[in-house]
Amino acid sequence: MKMKNVFAAASASLILLLLASCSALQPVSTQTAPTQTAVVPPTTGVEYYFVTNKLLIPTTHEQAQAYALNVDGDAQHTPDNKFGDLFTLLTSAVPGVELQSTLDKAVSTGQVVSLHVIKADDPMNDQSVSWSIFLGKKAASAPKFDGLDKFTLDSAAPDSPPIIGSLTNGHFTGGPGTARVQMYLLGQLVEVDLVGVRLETDLSAKGCANGKLGGGVTVDEFRSKLLPAIAEGLNGITKLNNAQASSLLKTFDKDNNGTITAQELENNPVLMMSISPDMDLLDASGKFNPGQDGVKDSYSLGLGFTCVPAVFTAPLASIP
């Protein structure tokens, strides 16, 4: 009986945080508009080609803070990573959930391929550097990540403009920009388009280390992609764990048909207790323009990564 009480408490905490992260019904305002600075794309430089060999989801509070970046560019330089808190609770409150190990397997087998092209005059110090991110097609065989792996770009993925930044003593800092990324959430493969992308990493011709990728997931992206993935992931848990099934279905399965839907999550009365998105990244017209209309419209996301040299062909139009 004691163990059941412990599990019930953990499940309740998980449910509240999941719903808190889902709510976009009551946007609130209050952010001073950051000053936008002009970026200058490089006109010359050497191109370096890399592939992500490690994509890191924060599964502890310390990791959530470590991977956080100031995505909205506020004057307080506040690090943003709301999803880091969600991922942390998922691994601590749901017995058996494996976010990082599942993602590790997808990357190591070539099922999730993220490609990078960096253009710089000097890989150590350069005030005008471009960093382009592309999704790759699934690899035919597991990559060795030895610098000789050959990849092909996913032609169905959009070409995002490169992130412009600078290199100082081998450390790259760049953004804001846009990028499409892949990740696993509760066992579901999800592609999301990030806005306000910031990127930091230690860089050399041999690859990148201590990388951090931050950006905003808009309310529309959350509702159309991440919320359904959360619902599907919760359904997977109910099928594998009878102890968790009762609590989850009782809370979310309004029509009692044994399946949790995204609509049931969004319309659940507990959403009234939820908090709003944490960043105002878009103006009234939907363009990236942080802090202009006072409406918090995006959820912050921060991931870690490393990369190694790779072989592939990138579209010339995407590399200034």
N, C-alpha and C positions, 0 to 999 in steps of 0.2 A: 504493500500500500504506500509506503514511503517513497519508493521509486516512482510509482504512478504520479504522486503529487509533484515530484521534481520534474518529471517529463511534462506534466500539464503546464507548469510554470514556464518552462523553456519554450513550449509550443506557443503559449500566449504571447510571450515576448517576441517570438519570430513573427507571428501574425500581425502584431501591432506595427513592427518595423517594416514589414513588407507593404502593408497598407499605407503607412506613412510615406513610403517612397513612391507609391503609386499615385497619390492624389495630385490632381492638377485642376481641381474644381474651384479652388478659391485663391487665385493668384493674388499676391500682395505686393506692395511696392516699397521702395525705399532705398535707393542706392544713388550715390553721387556719380554722375557720369564721368568715366575715366577719360583722360586726354588721349586721343588717338595720334600716333606718330606715323609719319610716312615711312614706307619700307622701300628699299632700293634693290631690285633683283640684280644678281651678278651678271656682268656682260662677258666675263671670261672665266676660265677655271677648268680644273680637271674633274672628271666625273668618276665617282666611286659607287660601286654597286654592291648592295648588301641584302641579306635576308634575315628576318627575325629568327633566332634559334631558341629564344626563351621569351615567353610572354607571361607576365606575372600579375595575378589577381591578388589584391590585398585580402588576406584572411585573418589579420590581427589589426588591432587599433594602431599599433606602431607602424605596420606596413601601410595602412590607409593614409597616415600622416606622411610617411616617407615618399609615397608616390604622388602626393598632392601638389598641384601647381596653382598659381594665381590665375585661373582661367578667365575671369571677368575683368582682370586688370585693375581692380579697385586700388584706391590710394593707400589702403591699409596693408596691401600685399598679403591678404588673407589666403592661405592655401585652401583649395576647393577639392573635395572628394566625397560627395554624399554617398555614391554607390560603394565606396570603400567601407563605409559603416554597415551597409546592407550585406555585403559579402562577408564581412567579419561575423555578423550575427548568424548568417546562414551556416557557417562552418562550426560555430560554437553551440547553436541552439537546436540544430537538426542532426541527430546521430547518424553517422554514416555518409553524410553528404560530402562529395569530393569535388570541389571546384578546381583546385590547382592541378591535381594529378590527372584529371580528365583533360584539361587543357594542355598539359605537358605531353600527353599521348597524342593529341591531335596535331600539335606542332612537330613533334619528333617523327611522326609517320608521314608528314607532308599533307595532312588533311586541311590544315590552316596555314596558309602561306602569305606572309606580309613582306613586301619588297620595298627597298629604299634606294633612291638615287640622290647622292649628295654632290653638289657642284661647288668647288672652292679652289682658289688659287693656291692656298696653303692649308693642309689639313690641321695645322696647329693654330695659326692666327690669320684671320681674314674677317673684315668688317662687313662683307656682303656675301652671304652663303645661302644657297637654296637647298631645301630638303623636300624631295617628292616621295610620297607614300603611295604604293599600288597594292591591290590585292592580286595574288597569283592563283593560277589554277591548281587544283589538287595534284600533287606529284604522283607519278606512276609508281615510284618506289620511295622508301624512306630516305630522306636526305642524309648525307654524312656530315654536313656542315664543315667541310674541309676547304672551302673556297672554290671547289670545282663543280658543285651542284649546278645543274641547269634548270631554269624555271621558265614558265610562260605566263605572261600577264593574263588576267581574267578580262576578256574583252567586254563582258557584260557589266563590269564595274565602272563607275564614272571616273573620269580623270580629274582629280582635284588639283587646283593650283598649288604650286610648291609653297612650303612654309619658308619664309625668309627670316634669316637670323645672322648670327655672327659666331666666330670661333675665337676664343681667348685661351691660350695655353692648352689647346686640345679640348676645351669644353665648349660645346655648342648650346646656344640658347636662341630659340626662335618662336615666332608666332605673333599674332594669332593667324590661324588658317583654317582649312577644312580637311577632313580625311574620313574615309570609310574604313571601319575596323571590324574584324570578326572576333567573337569571344564565345565562350560557353557559359550558360547560366542555368543552373539546376539541370545540367545534362543536355541542354538545348543549344544548338549552334545558332547564333544570332549575328546579323550584320547590321550595324548602325552607322549613320552619318553623323559625325561629330562636327560641331561648330565651335569657333573660338579656340581652335586647337593650339596648345602650347607644347613645346618639346624641349627637353634638356637631356644631354648625355655627354659622356666622355668619348671622344672620337679619335681614331687613328686610321691609317690605311688597313689595319688588321681587323677593324670592326668598331663596334660601340659597346660601352659598358656603363652600368649604373644609369640606364636610360629611364626617363619618365615621360609619359605621354598623357596629357590632360586635355579635356574638352567638355563641351556641353551636349547632352542628349535632350533635344527639344521635347515638349509635351506630346507633339504629334508622333515623334519617333517612339516615345515611351509607350503610348497607347496602341500604336499599330504593330510594334515589333516586340518590345521588351515585356509589356503586360501580358500578351498572349503566351510568350515563352515562360513567364512565371507561372501562369495558369497550367500550362502543359507540364512544367516541372513539378508542380504540386500534385498533379494527377499521377505522375510517375511515382512520387513518394507514397501516395495512398495505395498504389497497387503493390508496392514492395514492402510496406510496413503497416501491418494491421493496427498496431498501437497508435500510430500517427493518423491513420485514416479516419478514425472516428472523430477526433478533434477537428481536423481540417475540413471534413465534409460537413460537420455540424455548423461550422462557422461560415463557410462559403457556398455550399451547394444548396442554393435557395429552393430549387425545384425538386430536390431530393432524388435526382436521377443517377447519382453516383459519379458525376463528372463536374469539375469546376471549370467555368468558362471565364474568359476575360471580362465579359459583361457582368457576370456575377461579382467579380472582384471589384469592378469600378462602381457598381450600384449597391454594394454592401453598406448597410447603415454605419458600420464601424469607420467608413471613410470620413464621417463627420468629425472623427477624432484625429484625422490625418493632418500632417503639415504640408506646406506648399513647396513647389520647386525652389531651389536655393539661389538661382541666378537670373538676372535680367540681361539676356544677351541679344534679343531681337527688338527692333523698334516696331512701331505700329504697322509698318508695311511688310514686316517679316524679314527684313534685312538685318544682317549682323551689325549691331550698333549698340554696344553695351550701355546700360543705364540711361537710355533716352526716354522711355515711356513709363518707367517705374513699375512695370509688370514683370514679375519673376516667371519666366517661361521655360526654363531649362534646368535639368539635373546635372550636377557636376560628376565627372568620371575621371579617375586617375589610375593608370596602369604602369607597371614597370616592364622593361624589356632590355634585351641585349641583341646584338646582330653580328654577323660574320660575312665575309666576302661571298659573292654568288655571281652566277653568269645568267644574264637575261637581256632582252632588248626592250627598252622603254620607248614610248612614243616621243618623237623629237619635240612636238608641240607642248609637251608637259614639262620640258626642262628648258628654262630660259637661257 
